[in-house]
Amino acid sequence: MNESYSGGEASGAARALARDLIARLLPSADADLLLEGLLAERAASHAAFSRDVMREGARDAELDPPAREVRRVRRQLALGESARTVQHAMNNPLTALLAEAQLLELEPLADEHLRTVGRIVELARRVAKVGRRLDDSGS
């Protein structure tokens, strides 16, 4: 999806794509209702996160500089650990997916299917690259 997210409402094209995906994945569900619920949940989550960040900032302002620095370093360590956890959790299934797709590339498939498998390999490698960057940023 080439839609850019600016933090506001989902664009019409992104909504239509999401609605279509929901309808295909959950044919018995009301796609419009489900999409509106998901968007409302996302908005509530963003608002809660913003409130938490503002509270943290107010608490940090009350601390003396050395205590603020200790708190900042602890947050960075926790963020790095979280990044490593996400990277490792993604790595095993991603490695299996990439291996299976690469094996499929060796099979005698129709050109359309070979292009699709090639795209899967390309996308899996991109996800792996993101995972490595997460791990590198957490170090």
C-alpha positions as CSV (number, residue, x, y, z in Angstrom):
1,M,0.0,0.0,0.0
2,N,1.5,3.3,-1.0
3,E,-0.7,5.4,1.2
4,S,1.3,7.7,3.5
5,Y,0.1,7.9,7.1
6,S,0.2,11.3,8.7
7,G,-1.4,10.4,11.9
8,G,-4.8,11.6,10.8
9,E,-7.8,9.7,9.4
10,A,-7.2,6.9,6.9
11,S,-7.5,8.1,3.3
12,G,-10.4,7.0,1.2
13,A,-8.2,4.6,-0.8
14,A,-6.7,3.1,2.3
15,R,-10.2,2.7,3.8
16,A,-11.5,1.0,0.6
17,L,-8.5,-1.3,0.6
18,A,-9.0,-2.2,4.2
19,R,-12.7,-2.7,3.8
20,D,-12.1,-5.0,0.8
21,L,-9.5,-7.0,2.8
22,I,-11.8,-7.4,5.8
23,A,-14.7,-8.5,3.5
24,R,-12.5,-11.2,1.9
25,L,-11.0,-12.4,5.2
26,L,-14.2,-12.3,7.2
27,P,-17.1,-12.7,4.7
28,S,-19.7,-13.0,7.3
29,A,-18.6,-9.8,9.1
30,D,-19.9,-6.3,8.5
31,A,-16.7,-4.9,7.0
32,D,-17.8,-1.2,7.4
33,L,-18.7,-1.7,11.1
34,L,-15.5,-3.6,11.8
35,L,-13.3,-1.0,10.0
36,E,-14.9,1.8,11.9
37,G,-14.3,0.0,15.2
38,L,-10.7,-0.7,14.4
39,L,-10.2,3.0,13.4
40,A,-11.8,4.1,16.7
41,E,-9.6,1.8,18.7
42,R,-6.5,3.1,16.9
43,A,-7.6,6.7,17.7
44,A,-8.2,5.9,21.3
45,S,-4.8,4.1,21.6
46,H,-3.0,7.1,20.1
47,A,-4.8,9.5,22.5
48,A,-3.9,7.3,25.5
49,F,-0.2,7.1,24.3
50,S,-0.1,10.9,24.0
51,R,-1.4,11.3,27.5
52,D,1.1,8.9,28.9
53,V,4.0,10.6,27.1
54,M,2.9,14.0,28.5
55,R,2.6,12.6,32.0
56,E,6.1,11.1,31.7
57,G,7.5,14.4,30.5
58,A,6.0,16.2,33.5
59,R,7.4,13.7,35.9
60,D,10.9,13.9,34.3
61,A,10.8,17.7,34.7
62,E,10.5,17.3,38.4
63,L,13.7,15.2,38.6
64,D,17.2,16.5,39.1
65,P,19.5,16.2,36.0
66,P,21.4,13.0,37.1
67,A,18.1,11.2,37.9
68,R,16.6,12.4,34.5
69,E,19.7,10.9,32.8
70,V,19.4,7.6,34.6
71,R,15.7,7.5,33.6
72,R,16.6,8.3,30.0
73,V,19.2,5.6,29.8
74,R,16.8,3.0,31.4
75,R,14.2,3.9,28.8
76,Q,16.8,3.4,26.0
77,L,17.8,0.1,27.4
78,A,14.2,-1.1,27.6
79,L,13.6,0.1,24.0
80,G,16.6,-1.8,22.8
81,E,15.5,-4.9,24.6
82,S,12.1,-4.6,23.1
83,A,13.6,-4.2,19.6
84,R,15.7,-7.3,20.0
85,T,12.7,-9.3,21.2
86,V,10.6,-8.2,18.2
87,Q,13.5,-8.9,15.8
88,H,14.0,-12.4,17.2
89,A,10.3,-13.2,17.3
90,M,10.1,-12.2,13.6
91,N,13.2,-14.0,12.5
92,N,12.2,-17.7,12.9
93,P,9.0,-17.6,10.9
94,L,10.5,-15.2,8.4
95,T,13.5,-17.4,7.8
96,A,11.2,-20.4,7.2
97,L,9.0,-18.3,4.8
98,L,12.0,-17.1,2.9
99,A,13.5,-20.6,2.6
100,E,10.2,-22.0,1.3
101,A,9.8,-19.2,-1.2
102,Q,13.3,-19.7,-2.4
103,L,12.7,-23.4,-2.9
104,L,9.6,-22.6,-4.8
105,E,11.6,-20.4,-7.1
106,L,13.5,-23.5,-8.2
107,E,10.3,-25.3,-9.2
108,P,9.0,-25.2,-12.8
109,L,6.2,-22.7,-12.3
110,A,4.2,-20.5,-14.7
111,D,5.8,-17.1,-15.2
112,E,3.0,-15.4,-13.2
113,H,3.6,-17.7,-10.3
114,L,7.4,-17.2,-10.5
115,R,6.9,-13.4,-10.4
116,T,4.7,-13.8,-7.3
117,V,7.2,-16.1,-5.5
118,G,9.9,-13.6,-6.4
119,R,7.9,-10.8,-4.9
120,I,7.4,-12.9,-1.7
121,V,11.2,-13.4,-1.5
122,E,11.8,-9.7,-2.1
123,L,9.3,-8.6,0.6
124,A,10.6,-11.2,3.1
125,R,14.1,-9.9,2.6
126,R,12.8,-6.3,3.2
127,V,11.1,-7.4,6.4
128,A,14.4,-9.1,7.5
129,K,16.3,-5.9,6.8
130,V,13.9,-4.0,9.0
131,G,14.4,-6.6,11.7
132,R,18.2,-6.2,11.5
133,R,17.8,-2.4,11.7
134,L,15.7,-2.8,14.8
135,D,18.3,-5.1,16.4
136,D,21.1,-2.7,15.4
137,S,19.3,0.3,16.8
138,G,18.8,-1.5,20.1
139,S,22.5,-2.3,20.5
